[in-house]
Amino acid sequence: VDVLMTPPRIEHLKTAKAEVTYGENFQVFILAPKSPQIGLKSQSKVTVKLGESTKLECKATGEPLPKIIWISPQKDVITLSTEKFEIMDDGMLIIKKVSLGDEGKYACVARNSVGGDIKYTMVEVEHQKPFINGMKGESSTKLLGVSYQTALMDCRVEGKPVPKIWWITPYGLSLTTPYLGGRFQVHQNGSLELRGVRKTDEGTYICKATNAYGSTALSYPVTVMVFPPRITTTMPPITKINQGTPVILQCVANGMPKPDISWTLPGRIHISQEGYLVIQNPVLTNSGIYKCNAKNALGTDFKSTYLQVFFHSSSSRCSCSPLLI
């Protein structure tokens, strides 16, 4: 980090006024401007473990009181408070949850109207064996997959030197990082994505990580939920309504994966996202068989009702109220 210092300039003058009695003695103290000086420059290197926080001190004196800024190894000015950094009132910089990307030389710059001073601190991460998802040592996490959906297994690995990461599937296939093939994808961050989960994908998936200081593993025993659609709504064999009386036909179905629902109407098919079919102003020609169809990758189910629409007249009238079927 190279910091360009600017020449000093007078920004303000301080004045004072005092009254004394003739003949009395008095003293005048003149506070001269002073260029900033940063103490504890001996702290030039800090070593920290992965995932822990560290503190970089930067106490400066001077007149006027210096302003302190911190510059990261990427030559960015660090703001007062973020998820990663926090600058205290005394100039101390706190780096939170240190990762390998936080390594490098940090610059503390103290400036006032007279001049400036710089302190450099090198941050290094200790060498250590890998750990996965913030947990040290081998561990296991159960995963419940849904048939024909996507399953994601996290494997965020930290360690120094940078660990080698790979996956072992239940049937012995080894997947390196990164990997893309068939329904499998291992992302750059180590996570495994399995698309179109099937019952045959059940078993234990193992994420392994190793470097020169050791190795670790995270196991995912995967169980896949599957069952064909089943319509749970009860439909009467015949539904009688008056002409012009709105009717709502309901169709609720369970299944894994979630079934798609459609209605087969007299002469056409209607797709319904929620399973409801609404006929706002039924007429005689709307009479017929209405069938609800529930379908997923494992099968289908259906239920039907015969909708009978009655004509409004004094000789033929159905004493039916609006129906929710």
N, C-alpha and C positions, 0 to 999 in steps of 0.2 A: 504494500500500500504506500504510494507516494503522495504526500500532502504538500501542496504549494502554499507557502506562507505569504501573506500580503504585508506591505510595509505599514508601520503604525501611523495613526492619524488621531488628532484630538477630536473627540466626540462631544465632550461636555466639560465645563469648568465648575468646580465646587467653590462656593463663597460662604463666608460666615461673618457674623456681626456680633460684637460684644461691647458693653459699656463699662468703663472703669472710672474711678475717682482720681482727680488730679493728685499726683504725688505717690500713688500706690504703684507697687511693683506687679508686673504680670508677665506671663510667659506665653509665647505663641508657638504651637506645634504645627508644622507644615507636613501634611501627608502627601508625599511625593508619589507620582504614578510609578507603578512597578510592573514589569513584564511578568506574565504567568510563569510559574514554576511547578512542575508536576513531581510529587514525591513518590517514593517506593518504586523507582524505575528498575530495581533489582528483580521485580516480578516480571521477567521477560518470557516465561514459559509456564503453561498450566497444562497438566495432564488430568483427564477426566474419563470416567467409564461411560460406555454407551448407555443412553437413556437417563443418565443423571444430569443434574444442573451444576453449573460452575459460576464463580464470581470473579470478575476482573476489576481491580481497583484503579481509580484514577482521581486522586485528591490533588487539587491545584490551588495555589495561593497567588495573589496579585492584586493590584489596585489600578483600575476598578476590578471588582470581582470577576474572574474570567468565566466565559461561557464554555461549556464542555459539549463536544459532539463525539460520537463514535462512528468509525468507518469499518465496514465488514471486509473480509478477505476478497469479496467480489467487488470492492470499491463502491459499495452502496452506503449512503448515510442511514444509520439506524435511527428509527423514530423512537419516541419515548416509551411506548408500550405496545407489544404485539404478542401473538401466541408464542413466538420464539424468543423475543428479547424484552428486557425491562431495564430502564435506566433509572437509578435511584437519585435522590436529591443531592447526595454527596458525590455524584459522578460515577458510582459503581455500575458496571454492566453485568446483568445476570443473563446467562444463556440457558434456556430451559430444554430439558430432554435432548441432550446433545446427540447428534448423529454424525456419521462420517462426513456429511456435507457441510458440517459446521467447522471442520478443521481449517486452520490457516492463521494468517497474521492479522490481528485487530489493531487499529490505530485509535488512540484517544488523543483528541486535539483540544487544547485549552487556548482560548483567545480573549484578548481585551483590546482596548484602544492603543495600547503601548506595543504589544507584540503577541507572541504565541509560543507554545511548547508542545512537544509530541512525545507520546509514550507508546511503544509497540509491545504487544503481548502475543506470543504464539500459543495457540490452542491445539493440543494433540489428543487423540483418543487412544486409550490404552488398548493393547492387544488382548483379545479375549475370544473364547470359543463362541460359536453361534448360539443364539436363542431365537425362538419363533413366537410371533404374536405377543411379544413382551413377557413370555413365560420362559424361565430357565429350566433346563432339564426336559426329558421326554414327557409328552402329554398326549391326551386323546380327547376328541370332541365328537359326539354323536351328531349325525346329520340325517334328517328326514327329507327325502326327495319326493317330488310329485311327478307321476308318470307323464312323460312327453313335455316336461318343463325343463328349465335350465337350473343346474346346481352349481354353486360357486363355493369353493373351499379355499379359505384364506391361508396364506403361508408367507407372512411378512418376516423376513429373516434379517437379523442384525449380527454383526461380528466384525472383528478385524484380525487379519486381513479379510477382504470381502469373501464371504463363504460361497462355495459351489452349491447349487440347489438343484434337486431333481425329485420326480415323483415316481412311485411304484404303484401300479394298478393292481386290483385283486387277481387278475390273470397274468401277472408277471411282466407287463409291459413297462419299460423304463422311459420316462418323458423328461427331457432336459429343459432348461430355461434359457431362452423362450422356445416354445414348441407350438406348432399348429398342424393338425392332421386329423381327418375324419371329424368326429364329434368332440375331440379334445383340443383345448388350447391352454397352454401354460403362459401366463402373462409375464412381462418383464419384472413385476414385483414379486413373482413366485406363486401367485394364486392360480389354482386350477379351475377351469370352466368346463363343465360337461353339459353339452346341449342334447335335448331330446332324450331325457333320462328314461331308461327302460327297466323292467323288472330284472333283467339279466345283468344290469350294472351294479346290483347289490354286492357288498363286500367291503373290505377295508382298503382305503387309499392312504398312502403314507408319503408325507413330504419329508425329505431328508436334506440336511445341510451340514457341510463340513469345511473346516479350514485347518491351518497348521496347529491350532491350539485345541482342537477337539471337534466333536460332532454331536448332533441332536436330531430328534425326529418328532413329528406331529402326526398322529393317526386319526383318520376320519372313518369310523364304521358307518356305512351308508345303508339305509333302509328305504325302499321305494314304495310309496303308497299308490295302489292301483285298485280301482273297481269300476265296473261299467255303470252307465247311467241308470237311475231309478226315479221315475216320476212319483212324487209323494202327494200330489194333489188328487183329491177324490172328485171324479166327474160322474154326474148322473147319466143314465142311458139316454134320456130325453130331456131337453131343456125347452120349456114353453114360455114364449113371450108375446106381448101384444106388438102389433106393427107400430113403429115409431118409438118404442120404449128402449132406451139404451141398455146394452148388455156388455158385461165384462167377463171374459173367459180367462181363468188363471191356469198357469202350468208351471209348477215348481219341480225342479229335478236336482238330485245329488249325483256326484260322480267325481272320479279322479282320473284324468284331468277334468276340469269343469266342462260339463256338456254344453253344446250349442243347441238352442231351442228354436224350432220352427213350427208353423201351423200349416196344415193342409186344409184349404178351404174349398168349397164347391167351385171347381174350375180354376183354381190358382193356389200358389204357395206364398205364405207370408212369413218373413224372418222377424223374430222378436228377440231383442237383447235381454229383456227382463222376464219374458214368458207371458206377458199380458197381451190379450187380443181384445180390442174395444170396437164394438159396432154401435156407432152413435145413433143412427136412424134406420133400424132394420125394416126391410120390406119383405113381401112374400117370397121374392126370388132369392133372398138370403137363406131360406130354409135349406137344410142339408146336413151332411156329416162334417163335423169340425174335429180334426185330429191333431193332437200335439205330439211332436216328435222331439226326442232328446237323444243327442248323438255325441260320442267322443271316440277316441281311437280304439277303445276296447269293446264298443258295441252300441246298441240303440235300444230305446224303450219308447212306447207310445201309448196314449190313451185318447179316447174319442167320446163325443157326445153328439146326439142328433138335435140340431137346433130347429124348432118348429115355430114359425112366425104366424100368428093369427091375425086375420083382417078385422079391423074395427067396424062393427055394424051392430044393429039392434038384434039381429037374428043369430049372429055368431060372435061371441065375445069371450075372451079368456080373462078370468079374474086374477091376473098375475101382476105382481109388483116388480119394479126394476130389479134385475138379478145380478149378483156377483157370484160367478160360478168358479 
